[in-house]
Amino acid sequence: MKFSHSIQFNAVPEWSSHYISYSNLKKLIYQLEKQANAKTAGEREAADAESSPLLSEADNKDPDKVFTRKLDDELEKICSFYRLKEYEIYGEIDALLQDVEEFDAEHEAGEIDGEGGGLRRQSVWARARQQSIFRSFQIPPKRRRTSMSSREATIPEEDDSDAEDDDERSALNRSQTSDRRSTTRGKDFASGEHIGPHDDLNASQEIGRRRPSVAFNDFGDDALQALYDEGITLKKRVINLYVNICELRSFIQLNETGFTKVLKKYDKIVDRKLKSQYINAKVKPAYPFEPSTMDHLAENLNRVESAYASIVTKGDVEAARQELRLHLREHVVWERNTVWREMIGIERKAQAANLGIRNTMLGQDTDPKKARLQGDREDGAMKEVHTPLGTTRCPKFLVSGTFWVLVACIAVFAILLTVPIMEKPEQQNCLALVMFVSLLWATEAIPLFVTSLLVPLLVVVLRVVREDDKPHHRLTSKQATSYVFSAMWTPVIMLLLGGFTIAAALSKYNIAKMMATFVLSKAGTKPRTVLLTSMGIAMFASMWISNVAAPVLCFSIVQPILRNLPSDSDMTKALLLGIALASNMGGAASPIASPQNLIALQNMSPQPGWGIWFFIALPVCIVSIVLIWLLLLVTFRPGRNCTIVPIRPMKDKFTGIQWFITFVTIGTILLWCVSHQLENVFGDMGVIAIIPIALFFGTGILTKEDFNNFLWTIIILAAGGLALGKAVNSSGLLHTIAISITEEVEGLSLYGVMCVFAALVALVATFISHTVAALIILPLVAQVGGNMSDPHPNLLVMGTVLMASAAMGLPTSGFPNMTAIMMEDSQTGQRYLQVRHFLTRGIPASIIAYVIIITLGYGLMYAAGL
């Protein structure tokens, strides 16, 4: 959560205009940054014109003067409001304590009956009314009372909390026994009914969580008569003042934190050192932020707690404090998001980048262009359709492309189930299952993870799995259920969860960002150097926090560069596209870099170690990225009329938690690298992945909320793909198809077969998800490689999965491309990249990567003994 959100959640609504204007100060910082980095006269004039509401022409050359003047205004606003509010609340406290003393003295004198006692008690309430905002109104003549004690009568408020109603209705411990016995429950003022002179009253209600500090000014006109007739109980006044004091203390804390954070942001973005100077010279000496001010608040808080204890809890101050704290609203803690939390928002916007057939049938339209705006009428469930025979109305989903795509997929599924193609029924059913699931994944007629969840359902119902041992009898539905679900949760899924956990910790505690900004700060200001460095960082980040999360991190790091470049700048396009393409290639650099790599490991026997993977993948990725960088330089020529704002490293020092996360991450990676040597200890890399999960979540470094924010749709997608591969292999369909393909490519060499499969997966993965392409093709590749006269299944799988990550010709070709096309100019709302940019650079980049994989990659794989 950002600090601006923290202010919104924790601020007193009635005081909202008196808090530090954090958002406006941030806008001013960005304007000062643009002004400081503007070089040409035209840019200077544009920056001055844009910032004219906040910047004066006389001071616009010194950003410290401009920002200090704005901070002084904010500080004066806060101090003035605080002094007024403190004076007002402390006055109410003095009056309240005087009334409490009279209340205590009255009851210590003994039980008082008759009119004399009534008049004496009435003086207490008259003084209470003088402290309220209603003191300017003329007091109407008093009505005749019932026998109920005036100390127990309160003004009702509308609320649904029965528990707090019961608490508010609890009698004051010093109330007279005779008064309590005669009290009966009356009608609620909130119902709007008139309370007659003979009606009994016990209508206390919950005090609001957010109450203005002026005592009892939240009552409407309908309650005025009741206010003057029945008065206000001391208990409620104490609660009201207690809440106000705590709100005043929170007011100080939030504003002090706001000054610290906004000055830190100013120093970081504008490259100044104003924070410590201004905090020590202006903020700390200001009256609200002096230590004595907070001590005075604490002293008055103790006085109010003692008053509450005196009249409610029989002198027990601790019990009084606990009861009073029940009326405070929970403080919303500011906490940094993990990269997976940010991915949730990106996924919601990614719908606009699809091919136009991926909207759900009955859900809301997720296309931002068709979003309902304020004032628009709500679309109904029916739609008018014009036909040659006239106009008719039908459900909207019947005229949606998604519905008819789904119908076509189901029709193909039904045809394949009924038309005999394979000899054995389990293989016939499995063929229909594979085609049906593949079509659903390719078209996304329903969400990808839902399709994955259909896999175990259809596997069991169609009975496509067989016994592993000969004679391979078909399993019963009960046996098939255990078989398919055991295939969905494998060490590969644990490895995926371990990668997600490391990525969450590195992003939440800014470790990845600190490392990336440090490297990028060394790149200087030459556009070509900045572009190559950014692409290298994207590839390296993809290796460890996955190519799903890496572009999100890198795009946030280069924001200062983007803010100071025109939205139509060639450098902006080259930078965003370069990060996306490098992240795609980085998705092949390590086993945990992308889900398709884990699927490849599942289809390789024996599984290669991390060292072999690095030996093959790193040279392929590095050479491909350098050539793609040259492609972007030639096609965009980003150095023309372009000035780059240097990225400054983060000045924060490593904390103990950050060192702990770093050591655990490095240790886990080292264990993964030597997992084959430690098979007798850990058994599999998936077991090693439990170490960071247990340490980070067990120590509280990551929370349950962080765990819930993982991309569980990706995990379900991978699990469904593993189950499908297991079912296809068990049914014998994979073996049958592999034999047919092997016969067709019998004349081709191992190199020729790899070229064919790499081209096939490049074509498929360009139009559908890289992960989905790997789920469909890799099991077949492994089987074909095993059936060849010179079997090299691991080599074919490795080459195919490398190419799956390198398919990047469309905005939908992988998560990095989808993230890149979502990037918008914050000022204009226009997207930086268009589809044509991916077609004209992404397709050539895929071809370059293909050539590298079938040449350099093939040589390295053969040398590694795959």
C-alpha positions in Angstrom: 0.0 0.0 0.0 1.4 3.5 -0.8 1.7 6.1 1.9 -0.9 8.3 0.2 -3.4 5.4 0.7 -2.3 5.1 4.3 -3.2 8.7 5.0 -6.6 8.2 3.4 -7.4 5.1 5.5 -6.1 6.5 8.8 -7.1 10.1 8.6 -10.1 11.6 10.4 -12.6 12.4 7.5 -13.6 15.7 9.0 -9.9 16.8 9.2 -8.9 15.5 5.8 -8.0 18.9 4.4 -5.7 19.6 7.3 -3.3 16.7 6.7 -0.1 17.1 4.6 -0.9 17.2 0.9 1.2 14.2 0.1 -0.1 13.6 -3.4 0.3 17.2 -4.4 3.8 17.4 -3.1 4.7 14.3 -5.1 3.4 15.9 -8.3 5.5 19.0 -7.5 8.6 16.8 -7.1 8.0 15.2 -10.5 7.6 18.7 -12.0 10.8 19.9 -10.4 12.6 16.8 -11.7 11.4 17.6 -15.3 12.5 21.2 -14.9 15.9 20.2 -13.6 16.5 17.7 -16.5 15.1 19.9 -19.3 18.0 20.9 -21.5 16.7 22.7 -24.6 14.8 26.0 -24.5 11.7 24.4 -25.8 11.7 21.8 -23.1 12.3 24.5 -20.5 9.3 26.5 -21.7 7.1 23.5 -21.8 8.0 22.5 -18.2 7.5 26.0 -16.9 4.1 26.3 -18.6 3.0 22.9 -17.2 4.1 23.7 -13.7 2.8 27.2 -13.6 0.1 26.5 -11.0 2.8 25.4 -8.5 6.0 27.1 -9.6 6.6 30.8 -9.7 8.8 32.2 -12.4 11.1 33.9 -9.9 12.1 30.8 -8.0 11.9 28.1 -10.7 15.7 27.9 -11.0 16.2 26.7 -7.4 14.1 23.6 -6.7 15.0 23.7 -3.0 13.4 27.1 -2.6 10.3 26.1 -4.4 9.9 22.9 -2.4 10.8 24.4 0.9 8.2 27.2 0.4 5.5 24.6 -0.3 6.6 22.5 2.8 6.4 25.7 4.9 2.8 26.3 3.8 1.9 22.7 4.7 3.7 22.9 8.1 1.9 26.2 8.9 -1.5 24.7 7.9 -0.9 21.7 10.2 0.4 23.7 13.1 -2.5 26.2 13.0 -5.1 23.4 12.9 -3.5 21.4 15.6 -3.3 24.4 18.0 -7.0 25.1 17.6 -8.0 21.5 17.9 -5.8 21.0 21.0 -7.2 24.1 22.7 -10.7 23.0 22.0 -10.3 19.4 23.2 -8.3 20.3 26.3 -11.1 22.8 27.2 -13.7 20.0 26.9 -11.5 17.7 29.1 -11.3 20.3 31.9 -15.1 20.7 31.8 -15.6 16.9 31.8 -13.3 16.4 34.7 -15.1 19.1 36.7 -18.4 17.3 36.1 -16.9 14.0 37.1 -15.7 15.5 40.4 -19.2 16.8 41.1 -20.6 13.4 40.0 -18.3 11.6 42.5 -19.0 14.1 45.3 -22.7 13.9 44.8 -22.8 10.1 45.2 -20.3 10.1 48.1 -22.7 12.3 50.0 -25.3 9.4 49.9 -28.5 8.8 48.2 -30.4 11.9 47.4 -34.2 11.9 46.7 -36.8 14.4 45.9 -36.8 17.6 43.9 -33.7 19.0 45.6 -31.6 16.1 44.3 -33.1 16.5 40.8 -32.2 20.2 40.7 -28.7 19.4 41.9 -28.2 16.8 39.2 -29.7 19.1 36.6 -26.8 21.6 37.2 -24.3 19.0 36.0 -26.1 18.5 32.7 -26.6 22.2 32.2 -22.9 22.7 32.3 -22.4 19.8 29.9 -24.8 21.5 27.5 -22.8 24.7 27.7 -19.7 22.8 26.3 -21.6 21.6 23.2 -22.2 23.4 20.0 -25.9 23.7 20.9 -25.1 26.2 23.6 -26.2 29.0 21.2 -29.7 27.6 21.0 -32.4 28.6 23.5 -33.2 25.8 25.9 -36.8 24.8 25.7 -38.8 24.3 28.9 -38.2 21.0 30.6 -40.8 18.3 30.5 -41.8 16.3 33.4 -39.4 13.4 34.0 -40.1 9.8 34.6 -38.5 8.0 37.6 -35.4 7.1 35.6 -32.1 8.6 36.6 -30.9 11.3 34.2 -27.4 9.8 34.4 -28.6 6.7 32.5 -30.3 8.5 29.6 -28.4 8.9 26.4 -29.2 10.1 22.9 -29.6 7.2 20.6 -27.8 6.9 17.2 -28.6 4.5 14.4 -26.4 1.5 14.5 -26.6 -2.3 14.0 -24.1 -3.4 16.6 -25.9 -5.3 19.3 -22.7 -6.1 21.2 -21.8 -2.4 21.6 -25.4 -1.5 22.4 -25.3 -3.9 25.3 -22.0 -2.4 26.4 -23.5 1.2 26.2 -26.6 0.1 28.1 -24.5 -1.2 31.0 -25.4 0.9 34.1 -22.9 3.2 35.7 -21.5 1.6 38.8 -22.5 4.5 41.0 -26.1 4.7 39.8 -28.7 4.4 42.5 -30.2 1.0 43.1 -33.7 2.4 43.2 -33.1 4.2 39.9 -31.9 1.0 38.2 -34.8 -1.0 39.4 -37.3 1.4 38.0 -35.6 1.7 34.6 -37.3 -0.1 31.7 -36.5 -0.2 28.0 -38.1 2.7 26.1 -38.6 3.4 22.5 -35.6 4.2 20.3 -35.2 7.7 19.2 -33.7 6.4 16.0 -37.1 5.0 15.0 -38.4 8.6 14.7 -41.3 8.1 17.1 -42.1 10.8 19.7 -41.1 10.0 23.2 -43.9 11.0 25.5 -43.6 12.2 29.1 -44.6 8.8 30.5 -42.4 6.6 28.3 -39.4 4.9 29.9 -36.0 5.4 28.2 -32.9 3.3 27.9 -31.7 4.0 24.4 -28.0 4.2 24.5 -26.3 3.3 21.3 -22.8 2.8 20.0 -20.6 5.8 19.6 -19.3 6.2 16.0 -15.8 5.2 15.2 -15.1 8.5 13.6 -16.6 11.3 15.7 -15.9 15.1 15.3 -14.0 16.4 18.2 -16.6 19.1 19.2 -18.6 17.3 21.8 -21.9 15.8 20.5 -22.2 17.8 17.3 -23.2 14.7 15.4 -26.8 14.8 16.4 -29.5 15.8 13.9 -32.3 18.3 14.4 -34.7 15.4 15.3 -32.5 14.6 18.3 -32.3 18.2 19.7 -35.4 18.0 21.8 -34.2 14.7 23.3 -30.7 16.2 23.9 -32.1 19.0 26.0 -34.7 16.8 27.7 -32.4 13.9 28.7 -28.9 15.3 28.6 -25.7 13.4 27.8 -24.1 10.8 30.0 -20.7 11.2 31.4 -19.7 7.8 30.0 -20.4 8.9 26.5 -18.6 12.2 26.9 -15.5 10.4 28.2 -15.6 8.0 25.2 -16.0 10.9 22.8 -13.0 12.8 24.2 -10.9 9.6 24.4 -11.4 9.0 20.7 -10.7 12.7 19.9 -7.4 12.6 21.8 -6.3 9.4 20.0 -7.2 11.0 16.7 -5.2 14.0 17.6 -2.2 11.8 18.4 -2.6 9.9 15.1 -2.8 13.3 13.3 0.7 14.1 14.6 2.1 10.7 13.7 0.8 10.7 10.2 2.0 14.2 9.3 5.4 13.6 10.8 5.7 10.4 8.7 4.4 12.3 5.7 7.1 15.0 6.0 9.8 12.3 6.3 8.7 10.3 3.3 8.0 13.2 1.0 11.5 14.7 1.7 13.1 11.3 1.2 11.3 11.1 -2.2 12.4 14.6 -3.1 16.1 13.9 -2.3 16.0 10.7 -4.3 14.3 12.0 -7.4 15.8 15.5 -7.6 19.1 14.4 -6.2 19.2 16.8 -3.3 20.0 16.6 0.4 17.2 18.6 1.9 15.6 16.0 4.2 17.8 16.1 7.3 18.3 19.9 7.1 14.5 20.6 6.9 13.4 18.0 9.4 15.9 19.3 12.0 15.3 23.0 11.3 11.6 23.2 10.7 9.6 20.0 11.5 11.0 18.9 14.9 10.9 22.4 16.4 7.3 22.9 15.3 4.8 22.7 18.2 2.8 19.6 17.1 6.0 17.6 16.7 7.8 18.6 19.9 8.2 15.7 22.4 6.4 17.8 25.1 3.3 18.0 22.9 3.1 14.2 22.7 3.7 13.9 26.5 0.9 16.4 27.2 -1.4 14.3 25.0 -0.5 11.2 26.9 -1.0 13.0 30.2 -4.6 14.0 29.2 -5.2 10.6 27.9 -4.4 9.2 31.3 -6.7 11.7 32.9 -9.6 10.7 30.7 -8.9 7.0 31.4 -9.0 7.7 35.1 -12.3 9.5 34.8 -13.8 6.6 32.9 -12.5 4.2 35.6 -14.1 6.4 38.3 -17.6 6.3 36.8 -17.7 2.9 35.0 -15.1 0.3 36.1 -14.9 1.0 39.8 -11.5 2.6 39.7 -9.8 -0.2 37.6 -7.8 2.0 35.1 -6.5 -1.0 33.1 -10.1 -2.3 32.5 -11.1 1.2 31.6 -8.3 1.5 29.1 -9.3 -1.8 27.5 -13.0 -0.7 27.2 -12.1 2.6 25.7 -9.7 1.1 23.1 -12.6 -0.9 21.8 -14.0 2.4 20.3 -10.8 3.1 18.3 -10.5 2.2 14.7 -7.6 -0.1 13.8 -4.6 1.7 12.4 -3.9 0.6 8.8 -0.2 -0.2 8.5 1.6 0.8 5.4 3.3 -2.2 3.9 5.2 -2.7 0.6 3.6 -4.9 -2.0 5.2 -7.9 -3.5 5.7 -8.1 -7.2 2.9 -10.7 -7.4 0.4 -8.2 -5.9 1.3 -5.8 -8.6 0.8 -8.5 -11.2 -2.8 -8.9 -10.1 -3.5 -5.3 -11.3 -1.6 -5.9 -14.6 -3.6 -9.1 -15.3 -6.9 -7.1 -14.9 -5.7 -4.7 -17.7 -4.2 -7.3 -19.9 -7.5 -8.2 -21.5 -7.1 -5.3 -23.9 -4.0 -6.9 -25.5 -5.8 -10.1 -26.6 -7.1 -11.2 -29.9 -10.7 -10.1 -29.2 -12.2 -13.5 -28.4 -11.3 -13.9 -24.7 -14.1 -12.1 -22.9 -16.1 -14.4 -20.6 -19.6 -15.1 -21.7 -21.7 -14.3 -18.6 -19.2 -12.1 -16.7 -18.6 -8.4 -17.0 -16.8 -7.0 -20.1 -13.2 -6.6 -19.2 -12.3 -4.4 -22.2 -11.4 -0.9 -20.8 -12.7 0.7 -24.0 -16.2 -0.7 -23.2 -16.1 -0.1 -19.5 -19.1 1.6 -17.9 -18.4 5.2 -17.1 -20.1 7.5 -14.6 -23.6 8.3 -15.7 -23.9 5.4 -18.2 -26.9 3.2 -18.1 -26.4 -0.3 -16.9 -26.4 -2.8 -19.8 -29.1 -5.4 -19.6 -28.7 -9.1 -20.1 -30.6 -9.0 -23.4 -29.6 -7.6 -26.7 -31.5 -6.6 -29.8 -30.5 -8.4 -33.0 -31.6 -7.2 -36.4 -32.3 -10.0 -38.9 -34.0 -10.0 -42.4 -37.1 -11.2 -40.7 -37.2 -8.4 -38.2 -35.7 -7.4 -34.8 -35.6 -9.9 -32.0 -34.2 -9.9 -28.5 -31.9 -12.7 -27.2 -29.4 -13.1 -24.4 -26.2 -11.2 -25.0 -23.9 -14.2 -24.6 -25.6 -15.8 -27.7 -24.2 -13.1 -29.9 -20.7 -13.1 -28.4 -17.7 -14.5 -30.2 -16.6 -16.4 -27.1 -19.8 -18.4 -27.0 -19.5 -19.6 -30.6 -15.8 -20.4 -30.1 -16.7 -22.6 -27.1 -19.5 -24.2 -29.1 -17.0 -25.0 -31.9 -14.6 -26.6 -29.4 -17.3 -28.7 -27.9 -18.4 -29.8 -31.4 -14.9 -30.9 -32.3 -14.7 -32.8 -29.0 -18.0 -34.6 -29.7 -16.9 -35.5 -33.2 -13.6 -36.9 -32.0 -15.4 -39.0 -29.4 -17.7 -40.6 -31.9 -15.6 -40.9 -35.1 -13.2 -43.8 -34.8 -9.6 -42.8 -35.4 -7.6 -44.8 -32.9 -7.9 -48.6 -32.4 -8.2 -48.5 -28.6 -11.1 -46.7 -26.9 -8.9 -45.1 -24.2 -6.6 -43.7 -26.9 -9.7 -42.5 -28.9 -11.0 -40.7 -25.8 -7.6 -39.3 -25.0 -7.2 -37.9 -28.5 -10.6 -36.1 -28.1 -9.5 -34.9 -24.6 -6.1 -33.5 -25.9 -7.7 -31.7 -28.9 -10.5 -30.3 -26.7 -8.1 -29.0 -24.0 -5.7 -27.7 -26.6 -8.4 -25.7 -28.4 -9.6 -24.2 -25.1 -6.1 -23.2 -24.2 -5.4 -21.7 -27.6 -8.6 -19.7 -27.9 -9.1 -19.0 -24.2 -12.8 -19.4 -24.6 -12.7 -20.0 -20.9 -9.9 -19.0 -18.5 -6.7 -21.1 -18.8 -6.8 -22.3 -15.3 -10.4 -23.5 -15.6 -9.4 -25.6 -18.6 -6.6 -27.1 -16.5 -9.2 -28.0 -13.9 -11.2 -29.8 -16.5 -8.3 -32.2 -17.2 -8.7 -34.4 -14.1 -12.5 -34.4 -14.6 -12.4 -35.6 -18.2 -9.5 -38.0 -17.5 -11.6 -39.8 -14.9 -15.0 -39.7 -16.7 -13.5 -40.8 -20.0 -11.3 -43.4 -18.3 -8.2 -42.7 -20.5 -5.5 -43.8 -18.0 -4.2 -47.4 -17.8 -2.1 -49.4 -15.4 1.7 -48.7 -15.7 2.5 -52.4 -15.9 1.5 -54.8 -18.6 -1.1 -55.8 -19.8 -2.1 -52.1 -19.2 -5.7 -52.6 -18.1 -7.8 -49.4 -18.0 -8.2 -48.1 -14.5 -11.5 -47.7 -12.8 -12.8 -44.2 -12.1 -11.8 -44.5 -8.4 -8.3 -45.6 -9.3 -8.0 -43.0 -12.1 -8.9 -40.3 -9.6 -5.9 -41.1 -7.3 -3.7 -41.5 -10.3 -4.5 -38.1 -11.9 -4.4 -36.0 -8.8 -1.0 -37.5 -7.8 0.2 -36.3 -11.2 -1.0 -32.7 -10.5 1.1 -32.1 -7.3 4.7 -33.0 -8.1 8.1 -31.6 -7.0 7.9 -29.4 -10.1 4.9 -27.5 -8.5 6.9 -27.1 -5.3 9.8 -25.7 -7.3 7.4 -23.2 -8.8 6.2 -22.2 -5.4 9.8 -21.8 -4.2 10.6 -19.5 -7.1 7.5 -17.4 -6.3 8.5 -17.1 -2.7 12.0 -15.9 -3.4 10.6 -13.4 -5.9 8.1 -12.1 -3.3 10.8 -11.6 -0.7 13.3 -10.0 -3.0 10.7 -7.5 -4.3 8.9 -6.8 -1.0 12.1 -5.8 0.7 13.5 -3.9 -2.3 16.5 -6.2 -2.6 16.0 -6.8 -6.3 15.4 -3.1 -7.0 18.5 -2.0 -5.0 20.7 -4.3 -7.0 19.1 -3.3 -10.3 19.3 0.4 -9.7 23.0 0.1 -8.6 23.9 -1.6 -11.9 21.8 0.8 -14.0 23.3 3.8 -12.2 26.7 2.8 -13.7 25.3 2.8 -17.2 25.7 6.6 -17.6 23.5 8.6 -19.9 24.3 7.3 -23.4 21.0 5.8 -24.8 22.6 2.7 -26.4 24.4 1.9 -23.1 21.3 2.4 -21.0 19.3 0.2 -23.3 21.8 -2.6 -23.2 22.2 -2.4 -19.5 18.4 -2.4 -19.0 18.1 -5.5 -21.1 20.8 -7.2 -19.2 19.2 -6.4 -15.9 15.8 -7.7 -17.2 17.5 -11.0 -18.3 19.3 -11.4 -14.9 16.1 -10.6 -12.9 14.1 -13.1 -15.0 16.6 -15.8 -13.9 15.7 -15.4 -10.2 12.3 -13.8 -9.9 10.8 -15.3 -13.1 10.2 -13.6 -16.4 6.6 -12.9 -15.2 7.8 -10.6 -12.4 11.1 -9.2 -13.9 9.5 -6.7 -16.4 7.3 -5.3 -13.7 10.4 -4.6 -11.6 12.4 -3.2 -14.6 9.6 -0.9 -15.8 9.4 0.6 -12.3 13.1 1.2 -12.2 13.2 3.1 -15.6 10.2 5.3 -14.6 12.5 8.4 -14.1 13.8 7.9 -17.6 10.3 7.6 -19.1 9.0 10.6 -17.1 11.6 12.8 -18.7 11.2 11.6 -22.3 8.4 12.5 -24.7 5.8 9.8 -24.9 6.5 9.3 -28.6 10.2 9.1 -28.2 12.0 6.3 -30.0 14.1 5.7 -26.9 11.0 5.1 -24.8 9.8 2.5 -27.3 13.2 0.9 -27.6 13.6 0.7 -23.8 10.2 -0.8 -23.1 10.4 -3.3 -26.0 14.0 -4.2 -25.1 13.1 -5.0 -21.5 10.2 -7.1 -22.7 12.2 -9.1 -25.3 15.1 -9.5 -22.9 12.7 -10.8 -20.2 11.4 -13.3 -22.7 14.9 -14.6 -23.4 15.7 -14.5 -19.7 12.8 -16.9 -19.2 15.1 -19.6 -20.6 18.1 -18.7 -18.5 17.4 -20.8 -15.4 15.0 -23.6 -14.4 12.8 -21.3 -12.3 12.8 -18.5 -14.8 9.5 -19.5 -16.3 6.8 -22.2 -15.9 7.7 -23.9 -19.2 11.2 -24.7 -18.0 9.7 -26.7 -15.1 7.5 -28.5 -17.5 10.6 -29.3 -19.6 12.3 -30.7 -16.5 9.3 -32.9 -15.9 9.8 -34.4 -19.4 13.5 -34.9 -19.2 15.0 -38.1 -17.8 17.4 -37.9 -16.2 16.8 -34.2 -15.2 19.8 -32.0 -16.0 21.4 -30.1 -13.1 21.4 -26.4 -12.8 25.0 -26.3 -13.9 24.3 -28.0 -17.2 21.3 -25.7 -17.7 23.4 -22.6 -17.2 26.1 -24.0 -19.5 23.6 -24.2 -22.3 21.1 -21.4 -21.7 23.3 -18.5 -20.6 25.4 -18.2 -23.8 22.3 -18.6 -25.9 20.5 -15.9 -24.0 23.4 -13.5 -23.9 24.2 -13.7 -27.6 20.5 -13.4 -28.5 20.1 -10.3 -26.3 23.1 -8.6 -27.8 21.8 -9.2 -31.4 18.3 -8.0 -30.4 19.9 -4.9 -28.9 21.6 -4.2 -32.3 18.2 -4.8 -34.0 16.6 -2.2 -31.8 19.4 0.3 -32.3 19.1 0.0 -36.1 15.3 0.1 -36.3 14.6 2.7 -33.6 17.9 4.7 -33.6 17.2 5.8 -30.0 20.2 8.1 -29.7 18.7 10.8 -31.9 17.8 14.1 -30.0 17.6 12.2 -26.8 18.9 13.0 -23.3 18.8 10.3 -20.7 18.2 11.1 -17.0 20.7 9.1 -15.0 19.3 6.5 -12.7 20.5 7.1 -9.1 21.2 4.1 -6.8 19.1 3.7 -3.7 20.8 5.1 -0.7 19.2 2.8 1.8 21.6 0.5 3.7 21.0 -3.2 3.9 19.0 -4.2 6.9 19.3 -7.4 8.9 16.2 -8.8 7.2 17.6 -8.0 3.8 20.8 -9.8 4.6 18.9 -12.8 5.9 16.8 -12.9 2.7 19.9 -12.7 0.5 21.7 -15.5 2.3 18.7 -17.8 2.2 18.2 -17.1 -1.5 21.8 -17.7 -2.4 21.9 -20.8 -0.2 18.8 -22.2 -1.9 20.2 -21.6 -5.4 23.4 -23.3 -4.5 21.5 -26.3 -3.2 19.5 -26.4 -6.4 22.8 -26.3 -8.4 24.1 -29.4 -6.6 20.8 -31.2 -6.1 22.0 -34.2 -8.1 24.9 -34.7 -5.7 22.5 -34.4 -2.7 19.7 -36.7 -4.0 20.4 -39.0 -1.0 19.6 -36.1 1.3 16.9 -34.1 -0.3 15.6 -36.4 -3.1 14.5 -33.7 -5.5 14.8 -29.9 -6.1 11.1 -29.6 -5.1 12.0 -30.6 -1.5 14.8 -27.9 -1.4 12.2 -25.3 -2.5 10.5 -25.8 0.9 13.5 -24.2 2.7 12.8 -20.6 1.6 9.0 -21.1 1.9 9.4 -22.3 5.5 12.0 -19.6 6.5 10.3 -16.6 4.9 6.7 -17.4 5.9 7.6 -19.0 9.2 9.5 -15.9 10.4 6.9 -13.5 9.3 9.0 -11.9 6.5 6.2 -12.9 4.2 2.6 -13.0 5.3 -0.5 -15.0 4.5 -1.6 -12.1 2.3 1.6 -12.5 0.3 1.0 -16.2 0.0 -2.5 -15.5 -1.3 -1.2 -13.1 -3.8 0.9 -15.7 -5.7 -0.2 -16.3 -9.3 -2.2 -19.4 -8.4 -3.7 -19.4 -11.9 -0.2 -20.2 -13.2 0.2 -23.0 -10.7 -3.1 -24.5 -11.6 -2.3 -24.2 -15.3 1.0 -26.0 -14.8 -0.6 -28.7 -12.6 -3.3 -29.3 -15.2 -0.7 -29.6 -17.9 1.3 -32.1 -15.9 -1.8 -34.2 -15.4 -2.6 -34.1 -19.1 0.9 -35.2 -20.0 0.6 -38.1 -17.6 -2.8 -39.1 -19.0 -1.6 -39.0 -22.6 1.4 -41.1 -21.8 -0.6 -43.6 -19.7 -3.3 -44.1 -22.4 -0.6 -45.0 -25.0 -1.7 -42.2 -27.3 1.6 -40.4 -26.9 3.5 -43.5 -27.9 1.3 -44.2 -30.9 1.6 -40.6 -32.2 5.4 -40.6 -31.5 5.9 -43.7 -33.5 4.0 -42.2 -36.5 6.1 -39.0 -36.3 9.3 -40.9 -35.9 8.5 -42.9 -39.1 7.9 -39.6 -41.0 11.2 -38.0 -39.8 13.2 -41.2 -40.1 15.3 -39.7 -42.9 16.1 -36.6 -40.8 19.1 -36.3 -38.6 18.9 -35.3 -34.9 19.7 -31.8 -35.9 17.0 -31.7 -38.5 14.4 -33.0 -36.1 15.4 -30.3 -33.6 15.0 -27.6 -36.2 11.5 -28.9 -37.1 10.3 -29.0 -33.5 11.9 -25.6 -32.6 10.1 -24.0 -35.6 6.8 -25.7 -34.6 6.9 -24.5 -31.0 8.0 -21.0 -32.1 4.9 -20.8 -34.3 2.5 -22.1 -31.7 4.0 -20.1 -28.8 3.7 -16.9 -30.7 -0.1 -17.1 -30.8 -0.7 -18.7 -27.5 1.0 -18.7 -24.1 4.5 -20.0 -23.9 3.5 -22.3 -21.0 0.5 -23.7 -22.9 2.7 -24.4 -26.0 5.2 -26.2 -23.8 2.4 -28.2 -22.1 1.1 -29.4 -25.5 4.3 -30.0 -27.4 7.0 -31.1 -25.0 5.6 -34.5 -24.0 5.4 -35.4 -27.7 9.0 -34.1 -28.3 10.3 -36.3 -25.5 8.6 -39.4 -26.8 9.8 -38.8 -30.4 13.3 -38.3 -29.2 13.2 -41.5 -27.2 12.0 -43.5 -30.2 14.7 -42.3 -32.6 17.5 -44.7 -33.7 20.0 -42.4 -31.9 17.8 -41.3 -29.0 18.5 -37.8 -27.6 15.1 -36.9 -26.0 16.7 -34.4 -23.5 18.4 -32.5 -26.3 15.2 -32.1 -28.3 13.2 -31.1 -25.2 15.9 -28.5 -24.2 16.1 -27.0 -27.7 12.3 -26.8 -27.9 11.8 -25.2 -24.5 14.5 -22.6 -25.3 12.6 -21.7 -28.4 9.3 -21.6 -26.6 10.6 -18.7 -24.5 12.0 -16.9 -27.6 8.6 -16.7 -29.4 7.8 -13.0 -29.0 6.2 -11.7 -32.2 2.9 -10.6 -30.7 1.7 -8.7 -27.6 0.1 -11.9 -26.4 3.4 -13.9 -26.8 4.3 -14.2 -23.1 3.8 -12.2 -20.0 6.6 -9.7 -20.6 5.0 -8.6 -23.9 1.6 -8.3 -22.2 3.1 -6.2 -19.5 4.9 -4.0 -21.9 1.9 -3.1 -24.0 0.0 -2.1 -20.9 2.6 0.6 -20.1 1.0 4.1 -20.4 2.1 7.7 -20.2 0.9 8.8 -16.8 0.1 12.3 -18.1 -1.7 11.5 -21.4 -3.0 8.0 -20.7 -1.7 6.9 -24.1 0.2 3.6 -24.5 3.8 3.8 -25.4 3.7 0.7 -27.7 1.4 -0.5 -30.4 0.9 -4.0 -31.9 3.0 -3.0 -35.0 6.0 -2.5 -32.8 5.9 -6.1 -31.7 5.3 -7.3 -35.3 8.2 -5.3 -36.8 10.7 -6.0 -34.0 9.4 -9.1 -32.1 9.2 -11.4 -35.2 12.8 -10.6 -36.3 13.9 -11.0 -32.7 12.3 -14.5 -32.6 14.1 -15.4 -35.9 17.4 -14.2 -34.5 16.9 -16.4 -31.3 15.9 -19.4 -33.5 19.1 -19.2 -35.4 21.2 -18.9 -32.2 19.4 -21.9 -30.7 19.8 -24.2 -33.7 23.5 -23.3 -34.0 25.2 -22.3 -30.8 22.6 -23.9 -28.6 22.7 -27.2 -30.5 26.5 -27.3 -30.2 26.4 -26.6 -26.4 23.7 -29.2 -25.8 25.6 -31.8 -27.7 28.8 -31.0 -25.9 26.9 -31.3 -22.5 25.9 -34.8 -23.4 22.2 -34.3 -23.7 
